[in-house]
Amino acid sequence: MNILINALIGFIAFFHLYILWFEMFAWETRGPKIFKHYPKELFPKTKTLAANQGLYNGFLAAGLIWTFFIENTEWKINVSIFFLSCVAVAGIYGAISTSKKIFYVQGLPAIITLVMILLK
């Protein structure tokens, strides 16, 4: 079970590193291709906002990656729960405010991992 939990945490962290890269460094180039329903002239105007969001995703990834270096089991579990909860809340909020797809891509993996940790 620990291997599966660690794999899920690693996947979620990697996904948030991808979001960091996308929002901070590829917003104007990849953004219009991914968000086709938005006008292309919107992306240069929102570059700073996207970069700020990307930075926050980087903090989530850093917190999840940090859990791999915590030796104390109780602290590792608590830090994992905190950062996975942050990801789950972000996924739920994104689903409510932007697109239901965000819940399935971001929120659900974090919730599944949280449940696995709590049932362990």
C-alpha positions in Angstrom: 0.0 0.0 0.0 2.9 2.4 0.8 4.3 1.9 -2.7 0.9 2.8 -4.3 0.5 5.8 -2.1 4.0 7.0 -2.9 3.4 6.5 -6.6 0.2 8.5 -6.5 1.8 11.3 -4.5 4.7 11.3 -7.1 2.2 11.4 -9.9 0.3 14.3 -8.4 3.5 16.2 -7.7 4.7 15.6 -11.3 1.3 16.8 -12.6 1.6 20.0 -10.6 5.2 20.5 -11.9 3.7 20.2 -15.4 1.1 22.9 -14.5 3.9 25.1 -13.2 5.8 24.8 -16.5 2.7 25.3 -18.6 1.4 28.4 -16.7 4.8 30.0 -16.1 6.7 29.3 -19.3 4.3 28.1 -22.0 1.2 30.1 -21.4 1.4 32.1 -24.6 2.6 29.3 -26.8 0.6 26.2 -25.6 -2.3 28.0 -24.0 -4.1 28.9 -27.2 -3.8 25.3 -28.4 -5.2 23.9 -25.1 -7.8 26.5 -24.5 -9.2 26.9 -28.0 -12.4 28.5 -26.9 -10.5 31.6 -25.6 -9.4 34.3 -28.0 -5.6 34.3 -28.7 -5.2 37.9 -27.7 -6.2 37.0 -24.2 -3.0 35.0 -23.5 -0.4 37.8 -23.6 -2.7 39.9 -21.4 -3.1 37.1 -18.8 0.5 35.9 -18.8 1.3 37.4 -15.3 -1.9 35.9 -13.8 -1.1 32.5 -15.3 2.5 32.6 -14.0 1.2 33.4 -10.5 -1.1 30.4 -10.7 1.8 28.3 -11.9 3.9 29.4 -9.0 1.3 28.2 -6.5 1.1 24.8 -8.3 4.9 24.6 -7.8 4.4 25.1 -4.1 1.9 22.2 -4.1 4.4 20.0 -5.9 7.2 21.1 -3.6 5.2 20.1 -0.6 4.3 16.7 -2.0 7.9 16.1 -3.0 9.0 17.1 0.5 7.1 14.1 1.9 9.6 11.7 0.3 12.4 13.2 2.4 10.6 13.1 5.8 11.8 10.2 7.9 9.4 10.6 10.8 6.3 8.6 9.9 3.8 10.8 11.7 5.1 14.0 10.2 5.2 12.4 6.7 1.6 11.4 7.0 0.5 14.9 8.4 2.4 16.8 5.7 1.0 14.4 3.0 -2.5 15.0 4.3 -2.1 18.8 4.3 -0.7 19.1 0.8 -3.1 16.5 -0.7 -6.0 18.4 1.0 -4.8 21.6 -0.6 -4.8 19.9 -4.0 -8.2 18.4 -3.4 -9.7 21.8 -2.4 -8.1 23.4 -5.5 -9.6 20.7 -7.7 -13.0 21.1 -6.2 -12.9 24.9 -6.5 -11.7 24.6 -10.1 -14.5 22.3 -10.9 -17.1 24.7 -9.4 -15.6 27.9 -10.9 -14.1 26.8 -14.2 -14.6 23.2 -15.5 -15.8 19.9 -14.0 -12.9 18.3 -15.8 -10.6 19.9 -13.2 -12.1 17.8 -10.5 -11.3 14.5 -12.3 -7.8 15.6 -13.3 -6.7 17.3 -10.1 -9.1 16.8 -7.2 -10.1 13.1 -7.5 -6.5 11.7 -7.5 -5.7 13.7 -4.4 -9.0 12.6 -2.7 -8.3 8.9 -3.6 -4.7 9.2 -2.2 -6.1 10.9 1.0 -8.6 8.1 1.5 -5.8 5.5 1.1 -3.6 7.3 3.6 -6.4 7.6 6.1 -7.5 4.0 5.8 -3.9 2.7 6.1 
